[in-house]
Amino acid sequence: MAETEAAAPLPPLPPPPPFYSSVPSRLASLILRIITFILLLISLIVLGTNTMEINQSKLRFQDIYAYRYMLSTIVIGTAYSLLQLALSIQNVVSGQDGILLLDFFGDKLISNLLATGTCALTVDTKRLTDADPRFVSIDIRKFYDKAYALASLLLLAFCSTAMLSIISSYTLPKRV
């Protein structure tokens, strides 16, 4: 009789909790959303202050189409980050998962938008100023330095949003 009791199978283990429903993953998402929002806000400030005096006229970001596109990506990304930041705070406080489809599709869309905004920037600007003879005698490096810093901040915001996209990719199949 002792042999039959020892051979009985153990009951199955309960399934592990979903990835996103754990407190650490919610906190990681919240921290990444805060980082993304801060990076986009700083990018917006840097872009808005990027001007240069050239022969009694100002070169502003509005004068260059690539900067206008970048501004639109930053504004859309900031609005989305602010919305998701509020929802993430609510999720951490309430312990709920939130709107998983918004997280999944929104994070993917915004990360791709931020990536295209990063790429659109300085190559176009440098090409325009190199071809224009008015810029030959002017040191325009300060304008470019701000542009490169802006592209770097936007790239970091893209990386943060891409990490959020990965988290939402793991979460969605386990909950839907």
C-alpha positions, 0 to 999 in steps of 0.5 A, a space after each residue: 500500500 505504501 507503494 501506491 501512495 508514493 506513486 500518486 501524481 502531485 496536483 498541478 501547480 496554479 498558473 503563474 500570475 500574468 506578467 503585467 498584473 504584478 506590482 513590479 511590472 506596473 511600477 516599471 511601466 509607470 517609471 518608463 512613462 515618466 521618463 518618456 514624458 520628461 524626455 519629450 517635455 525637454 525636447 519640446 523646450 529645446 526645439 522651441 528655443 533653437 534659434 540663431 541670428 543670421 545677418 539681422 534675421 532669425 533662423 528658427 525651427 519653424 523655417 525648416 520642414 523637418 523641424 515642423 514634423 519633429 514638433 508634431 511628433 513631440 506634441 503627439 508623443 507628449 499628449 499620449 505620454 501624459 494620458 498614459 501616465 495618468 492611466 498608469 498612476 491609476 493602474 498602480 493605485 487601483 491594482 487593475 490592468 487598465 486598457 490593454 489594447 490602448 497600451 498595445 497599439 498606442 505604444 507601438 504607434 507612438 514609438 514608431 512616430 518618435 523614431 521617424 521624428 528622430 530621423 527627420 531632423 538634422 540631415 535635412 537641415 545640414 543639407 540646406 545650409 551647406 547649399 546656401 551661400 549665405 551660411 558660408 561665413 557663419 558658424 552655425 554649429 550651435 544651431 546644429 548642436 541643439 538639433 543633435 541634442 534634440 535628436 538624442 533626447 527624442 531617440 531616448 524617448 523612442 527607446 523608452 516607448 519601445 520598452 513599453 511596447 515590449 511590456 504591452 506585447 507580453 501583457 496582451 496575449 495573457 489577458 485578452 
